[in-house]
Amino acid sequence: MSTAQTIQRAKHDYYIGLMSGTSMDGVDGVVVDLAGHSDGAACKVMAHHSLPFSSSLKAEMLALNTAGANELHRAALAANQLSLVYAQVVAGLLYSAELESADITAIGAHGQTVRHAPSGSAVDGGGYTIQLNNPALLAERTGIDVVADVRSRDVAAGGQGAPLVPAFHQAVFGRTGESLAVLNIGGIANVSLLRADGVVQGFDTGPGNVLMDAWTHEHRGMAYDAYGAWAASGSVSQPLLDVLLREAYFSKPIPKSTGRDLFHWAWLQGRLAADASFASLDPADVQATLTEFTAQSIALAMRKDGAGFWSLYVCGGGALNDHLMQRLQAALPDVQIETTDALGIPAVQVEAAAFAWLAKQCVNRVPLDLQKITGAAKDSRFSSRVLGCVYPA
């Protein structure tokens, strides 16, 4: 059945968004109703469902972030496993929302980023981004059209390929005549600057939860520091914080993006080895410092590129870290900081909803102008591009 026929068949403008981010803790999914506006500016979450990754799948996806033996074969197998988890989340969503596959126009399935190197240009082919995914398998298992590969066209146009969510943030959270910022704290943190004049900018500020999670797993055997309680029990090491903040990424101009290609375990170990005194730090003190590092790097980005924004709405898993939110408020004392719950979408549902919205734009061939967000080139032929590929069910 064609995409057009699927759209006619659907009784509502229902889309599913699936998100597995840099934290690699599992899959979040939502069913959203995007009816009411041609661009899906109205976004009503109908159901939310999530599943954690098995320890073996998570370990393999983490391993695939760096070069290794037989990685093409391993990546294909991991993509299949990931897509089966996606299918389970879709089944849970349909059950919770009391919907059938035929009610859904399309699934937005971003995939799991394992390599992100957008440097270079479309001319020399230097830029690329790789997400593990098997959208054909997901379409086969669910009977629903799947939209995937949403980043590569932007990278081909010379863009960063990330973040893509600022366009969604503008569509659903933007307010005429008012400037506000939306901060997503996943494994990596990214901010959307929604200006009163309608101009939108967005970029990755640096690490979100990725280093905190890695340190917690190494020293406590847990996936994350719940509510930031462990970090709150420690004290910040200013010398270590100073070393962390010297990372060159923070001084790069926007647009820019980053990921585990930069902020990973070996990066952290290298900074800890910079001063012999760091070896004697209590692990809780390192965790406190890593939490402060995330807060300070976000604050640095806001002061540098988000000056004049007095409202900051936080989403993503980091919004549930009470200690991180307190440190962020301390770092930005003049900014009103709330979660996106205040804007109508719970913090843990925003990013999945964004990929449902991106799926709608692709299905309806709505081009997105991301020049001021990702740096995608504007040329004589087009300034906007349709992102993603459709895999019909």
Secondary structure by P-SEA (a helix, b strand, c coil): ccaaaaaaacccbbbbbbbbcccccbbbbbbbbcccccccccccccbbbbbbccaaaaaaaaaacccccaaaaaaaaaaaaaaaaaaaaaaaaaaaacccccccccccccccccccccccccccccccccccccaaaaaaaccbbbbccccaaaaaacccccccaaaaaaaccccccbbbbbbbbccbbbbbbbccccbbbbbbccccaaaaaaaaaacccccccccaaaaaaccccaaaaaaaacccccccccccccccccccaaaaaaaaacccccccccaaaaaaaaaaaaaaaaaaaaaaccccccbbbbbcccccaaaaaaaaaaaccccccccccccccccccaaaaaaaaaaaaaaaccccccccccccccccccccccccccccc
